[in-house]
Each structure stands twice: as structure tokens, then as C-alpha cells.
Amino acid sequence: MIKKILAIIAAACVTLSVCAFAACATSDNGGKDQSGNQQSSTEGGNDQNAEIENGHKIVYAFTADKDVLEISDDTSMYDYMCALKDDGFLSFEGSDGDYGFYVTSVMGVTSKVVSSTANSYSGWDWAVYTTVTELDGVIYSGDESTTIDGITLYKASYGVSGVPCIEGESYALVYELSTMTW
């Protein structure tokens, strides 16, 4: 019961902070302040957003708990997120991709393309971080990591439907600038 009350309080804080963060993320200033300097993802937002290593802002994080969903060997992070959504603690959108369900919006904050060419991409996207790195010989996360409240989480190599949900493990959805060339 205490965990559910804490989850409700956390969801309320996340909702309030996302409203302030959404205004920053969707502004038309091209990511620049009034002086024309490039802003990082930690500037311009509400300080209620938890800051994490590498200048990212966390929008939603949780530790898997059987009070939200009965967790089995086949439960994925996506299944757990759906249970949080059904309970009113999380809203998200996305689509299926080559590596599982790809999250495109969390709590109303949507992925945003900054630039895209035939051989490059830059944009604000949702990344999945988790404490699950390897399980049964499958590597779920790479070396890129961040620390949230003293817990090191690693950037997942799969979409949320491909990441196993394990009781006691931590997960985070992080809005971050992605840049790729090929």
C-alpha cells in the first residue's frame, strides 16, 4: 500500500515536471537561449526534473515491483509500462520497430527531429536505460550509462518490448539528443 501511495506521489511530481519540461522541449527557439547560445537538455526546464549524469533529464523511472504487475519470466518492460498506464501513472505512445516497441512520446513530450539528411540524423528521442545488462546469455544493454539517485543504469540495445522486466531492477525513459551518421 505504501508503495502505491509513493507511486501516486511520484506520478504527480512527474506530471508537474513534464508540463514544465514540455514547454522547454517544444519551444521554437531552435534549442538556443536569448543570447543565441545552444541550450543543453538541463537548461530552461523546471528544477523538479531529476538531473542525471551526462546532462540528460529523466522524465520517468521505476523499479519493477509485483504490486504493479505480477512479473513472470516472460514479462517485458513494455508489459510493465502498460500496467502503469492502465493504473494512470504513465502515458506513452510509440510503434513497433526492428528492435521492439519504440517509444515516441512520454507524458506528452514527443520525439522531435532537429535535422535529417541522406546520411545523418539528429533529434530529441526517448532512450531506455536499465540495470538489466545481461540475462541468460543475452546482452540487453551497452556500455553507455548514466547514474540516477546513485543507481547506474545502462542504455538498452532493444525497444521496451525486448527488455525483460525483472522484479527489483530499475528502468528509466530519458529524453535525450540523439545524433547518428551512416
C-alpha positions in Angstrom: 0.0 0.0 0.0 2.8 2.4 0.9 4.5 1.6 -2.5 1.2 2.5 -4.3 0.9 5.8 -2.4 4.6 6.6 -3.2 3.9 5.8 -6.8 0.9 8.2 -6.9 3.1 10.9 -5.4 5.9 10.2 -7.9 3.4 10.3 -10.8 2.1 13.6 -9.7 5.6 15.1 -9.4 6.5 13.7 -12.9 3.3 15.1 -14.4 4.1 18.6 -12.9 7.7 18.5 -14.1 6.8 17.2 -17.5 4.4 20.1 -18.1 7.3 22.5 -17.4 9.7 20.4 -19.4 7.3 20.0 -22.4 7.3 23.8 -22.7 11.1 23.8 -23.0 11.3 20.9 -25.3 8.7 22.3 -27.8 9.9 25.9 -27.9 10.6 27.4 -31.3 14.0 28.9 -30.3 15.9 26.0 -32.0 17.4 25.0 -28.7 19.1 28.3 -28.2 18.7 30.8 -25.4 18.1 34.6 -25.9 21.8 35.2 -26.5 21.9 32.6 -29.2 23.8 30.0 -27.2 23.0 26.4 -27.5 21.0 25.1 -24.5 21.6 21.7 -23.0 18.6 19.5 -22.1 19.1 20.5 -18.5 18.5 24.2 -19.1 15.2 26.0 -19.3 13.2 23.3 -17.5 11.7 23.1 -14.1 14.2 22.0 -11.4 11.7 19.4 -10.3 13.0 17.2 -13.1 15.7 14.9 -11.6 19.1 15.7 -13.2 21.1 12.7 -14.2 24.7 12.2 -15.4 25.6 13.4 -18.9 23.2 16.4 -18.9 20.0 14.3 -19.6 16.7 14.9 -17.8 14.8 12.0 -16.5 11.1 12.0 -17.3 10.0 8.7 -15.9 11.8 6.0 -13.9 10.7 3.0 -11.9 11.9 -0.1 -10.1 9.8 -3.2 -11.1 7.6 -4.3 -8.3 5.0 -7.1 -8.2 2.5 -4.6 -6.6 2.0 -3.1 -10.0 2.1 -6.3 -12.1 2.6 -9.9 -11.4 6.0 -10.4 -13.0 6.9 -13.6 -14.8 9.8 -14.8 -16.9 8.0 -13.5 -20.0 7.2 -10.0 -18.7 8.8 -7.2 -20.6 9.4 -3.6 -19.7 6.6 -2.8 -22.2 4.2 -5.0 -20.2 5.1 -3.2 -17.0 4.7 0.2 -18.7 1.2 -0.9 -19.9 0.3 -1.8 -16.3 1.5 1.6 -15.2 -0.5 3.2 -18.0 -3.7 1.2 -17.1 -3.3 2.4 -13.4 -3.0 6.1 -14.6 0.7 6.5 -13.6 2.2 6.8 -17.0 1.2 7.8 -20.5 3.2 6.9 -23.6 2.9 6.3 -27.3 5.1 4.6 -29.8 5.3 2.0 -32.6 6.8 -1.4 -33.3 10.3 -1.4 -34.9 13.1 -3.8 -35.7 14.3 -3.9 -32.0 10.9 -3.9 -30.4 8.4 -1.3 -29.3 9.9 2.2 -29.9 8.7 4.9 -27.5 8.0 8.2 -29.2 6.1 10.1 -26.5 6.0 10.0 -22.7 3.7 12.1 -20.6 3.0 14.3 -23.7 6.7 15.0 -24.6 7.2 13.8 -28.1 10.3 12.9 -30.1 11.5 15.8 -32.3 13.7 15.8 -35.4 16.4 18.5 -35.3 17.9 17.6 -38.7 17.8 14.7 -41.1 19.8 14.1 -44.3 20.5 11.1 -46.5 23.4 10.1 -44.2 22.7 11.7 -40.8 20.1 12.2 -38.2 19.8 14.4 -35.1 16.8 14.7 -32.8 15.4 14.5 -29.4 14.3 10.9 -28.8 13.3 8.6 -25.9 16.0 6.3 -24.7 15.6 3.3 -22.4 18.1 2.8 -19.6 18.1 -0.2 -17.3 20.1 -2.0 -14.7 19.5 -5.2 -16.7 22.7 -5.7 -18.7 22.8 -9.4 -19.5 20.4 -12.3 -18.8 20.6 -15.9 -19.9 23.4 -15.1 -22.3 21.6 -12.2 -24.0 23.2 -8.7 -23.7 20.4 -6.2 -23.3 22.5 -3.0 -22.7 25.7 -1.5 -24.0 28.4 0.3 -22.1 26.8 3.8 -22.2 25.5 4.5 -18.8 24.1 7.2 -16.5 23.5 7.4 -12.8 20.2 8.2 -11.2 20.0 8.6 -7.4 23.1 6.6 -7.0 22.0 3.7 -9.3 23.9 3.1 -12.5 21.6 2.3 -15.5 22.8 1.3 -19.0 21.4 2.3 -22.3 19.3 -0.5 -23.7 20.0 -2.1 -27.1 16.3 -3.0 -27.5 12.9 -1.4 -27.5 10.9 -1.6 -24.4 9.2 -4.8 -25.5 12.5 -6.5 -25.9 13.9 -5.6 -22.4 12.9 -8.1 -19.7 11.1 -6.8 -16.7 12.7 -8.3 -13.5 11.5 -7.5 -10.0 13.8 -5.2 -8.2 15.6 -4.0 -11.4 15.4 -0.3 -12.3 14.3 1.3 -15.6 14.2 4.8 -17.0 12.8 6.6 -20.0 15.1 9.5 -20.8 14.6 12.3 -23.3 17.9 12.9 -24.9 19.6 14.3 -28.0 20.5 11.5 -30.5 22.9 12.0 -33.3 23.7 9.4 -35.9 25.6 9.2 -39.2 26.0 6.4 -41.6 
